[in-house]
Amino acid sequence: MMGGGEGYRLVWFQHLHKAAGTLIVNLAEVNGETLYPSHANGNPKDEDGEVIPLWEFDAELLSSFIDNCESQGVTFVATEHGAPDYSVLAADPRVFLISCMREPLKRGVANHNYAYYSGYTDAATLEEFVSEANVHMSDEYYVRMFSRREQLPLAPIEEDDYMRAMDALSGFDLVLSTEHMVLQERLSESLGWSELGADRHATFGDGWKAWNMLKQLQLGRLVRYLRKRDASESRAALEGRFDMDYRLMAKLFGD
């Protein structure tokens, strides 16, 4: 399937947390894509300022939402906190469906660093962090997101879920990997984006984060941050959590 027929094109980005998602959203903006009138990092928000739970929409509601985007001239939508019905998106010729993956272990470590140094968690170790109820730190995160088994409470992932994830991904127009390609070049080729520079939203080097830690007298955390140290030195808690995700990426990218 190739989305984006004659005229109107809606780039729908399934944002996988800490896998270059904010870079892609920022690239969309600098390349003139129109985001939803109210949004959080590309995720559409309603009139009350709440993220619209597009992953809860049935086929009729999701199609109606796309109609609404077209009527408003919206050309870029991101979904980060849930998995919408990919079959509906893939079947709509107006939609160009994309996503981006990162090596699973690196993504998990980056997720912990981001949450810890941003003050979203006090879990100082990966072992503590993975024990928290956090979809973005779940086991087999990619398989969950593409099989639509990502909502809490999490159910065990089975082989059928892997197959459903692969089937869903076959309907995507573009699946990127931070490990296997230059993202900006591939986006330029596929979407015609010519502006290739944008904020990567890196965890380290953020003055606001440092100032916030200083205000809260989190001096040990601040020193580690300034030294660009991972929040947790041990990665043992992630071992074996992403076996199906690695298998999925090998199938997609040939590793």
C-alpha positions in Angstrom: 0.0 0.0 0.0 1.2 3.5 -0.8 -0.6 6.3 1.0 -1.1 9.8 -0.2 -3.1 9.7 -3.4 -3.8 12.7 -5.7 -4.0 16.0 -3.8 -4.3 15.6 -0.1 -1.7 13.6 1.9 -1.8 13.0 5.6 1.5 11.7 7.1 0.6 9.5 10.0 3.6 8.9 12.3 3.5 6.1 14.8 5.9 7.5 17.3 7.9 4.9 19.3 9.1 6.6 22.5 12.9 7.6 22.4 13.4 6.4 18.9 14.0 9.7 17.1 10.3 10.6 17.2 10.7 14.2 18.3 13.3 14.8 15.5 10.8 13.5 13.0 8.0 15.7 14.4 10.3 18.7 14.3 11.4 17.9 10.7 7.7 17.8 9.7 7.2 21.3 11.1 10.3 22.8 9.5 9.3 21.2 6.1 5.9 23.0 6.2 3.7 20.1 7.2 0.6 21.3 9.1 0.1 19.8 12.5 -3.2 19.5 14.4 -4.4 23.0 15.7 -3.7 21.8 19.2 -1.1 19.1 19.7 1.5 17.7 22.1 4.6 16.8 20.1 2.4 16.0 17.1 -0.2 14.1 19.1 -3.6 15.8 18.4 -5.4 17.4 21.5 -9.0 18.1 22.0 -10.6 21.4 23.0 -9.9 20.6 26.7 -6.2 20.2 26.0 -6.3 16.4 26.4 -4.5 14.1 23.9 -7.2 12.5 21.7 -7.1 8.7 22.3 -7.1 7.8 18.6 -6.1 4.2 19.5 -9.6 3.8 21.0 -11.4 4.9 17.8 -13.2 2.3 15.7 -13.0 2.3 11.9 -15.8 4.8 11.5 -14.4 7.3 14.0 -10.9 7.0 12.7 -12.0 7.6 9.1 -14.0 10.6 10.3 -10.9 11.9 12.1 -9.0 11.7 8.8 -11.8 13.5 7.1 -11.6 16.2 9.8 -7.8 16.5 9.2 -8.4 17.0 5.5 -11.0 19.6 6.0 -8.6 21.6 8.3 -5.6 21.1 6.1 -3.8 19.0 8.6 -1.0 17.1 6.9 0.9 15.5 9.8 -0.4 13.5 12.8 1.6 11.6 15.4 0.4 8.9 17.8 2.7 8.0 20.7 0.7 6.8 23.6 -1.3 4.1 21.9 -1.7 2.1 18.7 -4.5 3.1 16.3 -6.2 0.7 13.9 -3.4 0.3 11.4 -5.6 -1.5 8.9 -7.9 1.5 8.6 -4.9 3.8 8.1 -3.3 1.5 5.6 -6.5 1.2 3.6 -7.0 5.0 3.3 -5.3 6.3 0.1 -4.9 9.7 1.8 -2.7 8.4 4.5 1.1 7.9 4.3 1.9 5.7 7.3 5.4 5.8 8.8 7.3 4.8 11.9 10.9 4.7 13.2 12.7 2.1 15.3 15.9 2.2 17.4 18.0 -0.7 18.7 15.8 -1.9 21.6 18.4 -1.9 24.4 19.6 1.6 23.5 16.0 2.8 23.4 15.3 1.3 26.8 18.4 3.0 28.3 17.5 6.3 26.7 14.0 6.0 28.0 15.2 5.6 31.6 17.7 8.5 31.2 15.0 10.8 29.8 12.5 9.9 32.6 15.1 10.1 35.4 16.8 13.3 34.4 13.5 15.0 33.5 12.1 14.2 36.9 9.4 11.8 35.7 10.7 9.0 37.8 12.9 8.6 40.9 13.9 5.1 39.9 17.7 5.3 39.9 18.2 1.8 38.4 16.8 0.1 35.4 15.5 -2.7 37.6 13.3 -0.2 39.5 12.3 1.6 36.3 11.1 -1.5 34.5 9.0 -2.5 37.5 6.9 0.7 37.1 3.7 0.6 35.1 5.0 2.2 31.9 3.9 1.1 28.5 7.0 2.6 26.9 9.2 0.4 29.0 7.2 -2.7 28.5 8.7 -6.0 27.3 8.6 -6.5 23.5 7.6 -2.9 23.1 7.7 -2.9 19.3 5.6 -6.1 19.1 3.2 -4.6 21.5 2.8 -1.4 19.6 2.2 -3.0 16.3 0.0 -5.8 17.5 -2.0 -3.3 19.5 -1.4 -5.1 22.8 0.1 -2.0 24.4 -2.5 -0.8 26.8 -2.3 -1.3 30.6 -2.7 -3.8 32.2 -0.2 -5.5 30.0 -1.0 -9.1 28.8 1.7 -11.6 28.0 3.0 -11.4 24.4 2.7 -14.5 22.3 3.9 -15.7 18.9 0.5 -14.6 17.4 1.2 -11.1 18.5 4.5 -11.1 16.7 2.7 -12.2 13.5 0.1 -9.5 13.9 2.8 -6.9 14.4 4.5 -8.0 11.2 1.3 -8.0 9.3 0.5 -4.5 10.5 4.0 -3.3 9.5 3.5 -4.7 6.0 0.9 -1.9 5.5 3.2 0.9 6.4 4.6 3.1 3.6 7.9 3.8 5.4 9.5 2.1 8.4 12.8 3.8 9.4 15.6 2.6 11.7 18.1 4.8 13.5 20.6 2.0 13.2 20.3 1.2 9.4 20.0 4.5 7.5 20.3 8.3 7.6 16.8 9.3 8.6 16.8 12.7 7.0 17.8 11.3 3.6 15.2 8.6 3.6 12.5 11.1 4.7 13.6 13.5 1.9 13.4 10.7 -0.6 10.0 9.4 0.5 8.2 12.7 1.6 10.0 15.3 -0.4 11.2 17.1 2.7 14.2 19.3 1.8 14.9 20.9 5.2 17.0 18.3 7.0 18.1 20.2 10.1 15.9 20.1 13.2 16.1 19.8 17.0 16.8 16.2 18.1 15.5 16.8 21.6 18.5 15.1 23.1 18.3 14.1 26.8 21.7 15.5 27.7 22.8 19.1 27.3 19.4 20.6 28.3 19.9 23.6 30.6 16.3 23.4 31.9 16.8 19.9 33.2 20.1 20.9 34.9 18.4 24.0 36.5 15.4 21.9 37.7 17.7 19.4 39.4 19.7 22.2 41.0 16.5 23.8 42.3 15.4 20.5 43.9 18.9 20.0 45.4 19.3 16.7 43.4 23.1 17.3 43.4 24.1 13.7 42.8 21.7 13.4 39.9 22.9 16.7 38.5 26.6 15.7 38.6 25.8 12.5 36.7 23.8 14.5 34.2 26.5 17.0 33.6 28.9 14.1 33.1 26.4 12.6 30.6 26.3 9.4 32.6 23.6 6.8 32.1 21.1 6.9 35.0 21.8 3.3 35.7 25.2 1.6 35.1 23.7 -1.9 34.9 21.6 -3.0 31.9 21.0 -6.5 33.2 17.3 -5.7 33.8 16.8 -5.4 30.1 18.3 -8.7 29.1 15.8 -10.9 27.3 13.0 -8.3 27.4 13.1 -7.5 23.7 13.9 -10.8 22.0 10.9 -10.6 19.7 11.6 -6.9 19.0 15.1 -7.9 17.8 13.6 -10.6 15.7 11.2 -8.1 14.2 13.9 -5.7 13.3 16.0 -8.4 11.8 13.1 -9.3 9.5 12.6 -5.7 8.5 16.1 -4.5 8.1 18.1 -7.7 7.4 20.3 -8.0 10.5 
